[in-house]
Amino acid sequence: MKRLLLTALLATLPLGTAYAAEPVAREPYGIGLEGFAYPYPVSMLPLVNDGEQVRMAYMDVPSAKPNGRTVLLLHGRNFPSSYWAPVIGVLNDAGYRVVVPDQIGFGKSSKPAGDLHFDTLARNTLALMDHLGIAKFDIVAHSLGGMLSVRIARAYSDRIDHLLLAAPIGLEDYRLYVPPTPTEKILETEDKLTAEGYRKQLEVNYSLKMQPDQVTPFIDARFNIKGSSEYPRWLRAFVSSALLIYREPVVHEIPLITLPTLFIMGADDHNAPGKPNAPEALRPKMGQNADLAKTLAAKMPNAKAEVLPDAGHLVFLDAAPKFNELMLAFLAGK
């Protein structure tokens, strides 16, 4: 199961305007991950963002023994929503309906020409829940999805019962460490990324708990999208998401959240977007995510932080039994 899930995970991880050639011939995926299977049927919601017609992909997975509640899962920047498959199964077994979108710019959703903004993504997400007739729901959010969930929780707190932040990024303001980086430089860096460079990036940034031979097929899957004729547009959208993280920090809003909130952090998660572009002296100060989560939780009226040992950025895969136990207990609480 983990091999299948991480194949999905790596299908949209960093790429990187001199579109670098890959030495191995690959069967290309489309810009909307055509050719890449998701674990449940995918539907599309038409939307208009900044005058551009787009489509938001989502999975809506009912439970065979419904408890009347819904969980919204929000994915990270480098991951299509398909990587949530094991969590969907756990929640379904516990009676929850699970809604799992790909945000605009990611996965099977449209790749817009314009910039990405958390406010727009938040409105899109609420439009989806309204479309599905879901008035109240819980949120479980990972990585970049954690940043988005903060904006949703602040803007639409009356719609949410519980907020679970699984290894979120955005627990610090990266502008305090990383100088402004030209967009073209980011484009060039992402495009020049090789499969071996990507392997190293995964090992360092996400502290993956897998053997090298287990990682190889997932790296292969990740690079298939470079064969798409629309790859340049995909790349622009992907880089736009990096700029979103830098330009729109949410850490200053987190202490203002009054909803029941649980941080579940991997002890080995030191992911900090933009760290390679920070001055060398500042890099060690970035990505102390478990400590940052504990500090933020202490400032919030109704929050706590759990740190799981021997787990990295993919905490819900690395430490699945404990993560699931904590998640279900939290969602069942008042």
URHULIN-V320576 format. One record per backbone hydrogen bond with DSSP energy under -0.5 kcal/mol. CO is the residue of the C=O (numbers start at 1). NH is the residue of the N-H. Records with the same first field share a line. If there is no record, write none. Layout:
CO = NH  NH
This chain:
1 = 5
2 = 6
3 = 7
4 = 8
5 = 9
6 = 10
7 = 11
8 = 11  80
9 = 12
10 = 13
15 = 193
16 = 191
17 = 19
26 = 28
30 = 33
33 = 36
34 = 30
35 = 37
43 = 58
44 = 46
45 = 56
47 = 54
48 = 50
49 = 52
52 = 49
54 = 47
55 = 57  110
56 = 45
57 = 102
58 = 43
59 = 61  100
60 = 62
61 = 98
63 = 66
69 = 97
70 = 138
71 = 73  99
72 = 140
73 = 75  101
74 = 142
76 = 79
80 = 83
81 = 84
82 = 85
84 = 87  88
85 = 89
86 = 90
87 = 91
88 = 92
89 = 93
90 = 94
91 = 96
92 = 95
95 = 67
97 = 71
98 = 61
99 = 73
100 = 59
101 = 103
103 = 106
106 = 109
110 = 105  112
117 = 121
118 = 122
119 = 123
120 = 124
121 = 125
122 = 126
123 = 127
124 = 128
125 = 129
126 = 130
127 = 131
128 = 132
129 = 134
130 = 133
133 = 135
137 = 161
138 = 72
139 = 164
140 = 74
141 = 166
142 = 145
143 = 146  147  169
144 = 148
145 = 149
146 = 150
147 = 151
148 = 152
149 = 153
150 = 154
151 = 155
152 = 156
156 = 159
157 = 160
159 = 137
161 = 260
162 = 139
163 = 165  262
164 = 141  166
165 = 167  264
166 = 143
167 = 143
172 = 174
173 = 176
174 = 177  178
177 = 179  279
182 = 185  186
183 = 187
184 = 188
185 = 189
186 = 190
187 = 191
188 = 192
190 = 193
194 = 198
195 = 199
196 = 200
197 = 201
198 = 202
199 = 203
200 = 204
201 = 205
202 = 206  208
203 = 207
206 = 313  314
211 = 214  215
212 = 215  216
213 = 217
215 = 218  219
216 = 220
217 = 221
218 = 222
219 = 223
220 = 224
221 = 224
222 = 225
223 = 226
224 = 29  227
225 = 228
228 = 231
230 = 233  234
231 = 235
232 = 236
233 = 237
234 = 238
235 = 239
236 = 240
237 = 241
238 = 242
239 = 243
240 = 244
241 = 245
242 = 246
243 = 247
244 = 248
250 = 253  254
251 = 255
253 = 256
254 = 257
260 = 163
261 = 304
262 = 165
263 = 265  306
264 = 167
265 = 308
266 = 269
268 = 270
269 = 289
272 = 275
274 = 277
275 = 278
277 = 179
279 = 282  283
280 = 284
282 = 285  286
283 = 286
287 = 289
288 = 292
289 = 293
290 = 294
291 = 295
292 = 296
293 = 297
294 = 298
295 = 299
296 = 299  300
297 = 300
300 = 303
302 = 261
304 = 263
306 = 265  308
307 = 309
308 = 267  311
311 = 268
313 = 315
314 = 317  318
315 = 319
317 = 320
319 = 323
320 = 324
321 = 325
322 = 326
323 = 327
324 = 328
325 = 329
326 = 330
327 = 331
328 = 332
329 = 333
330 = 333
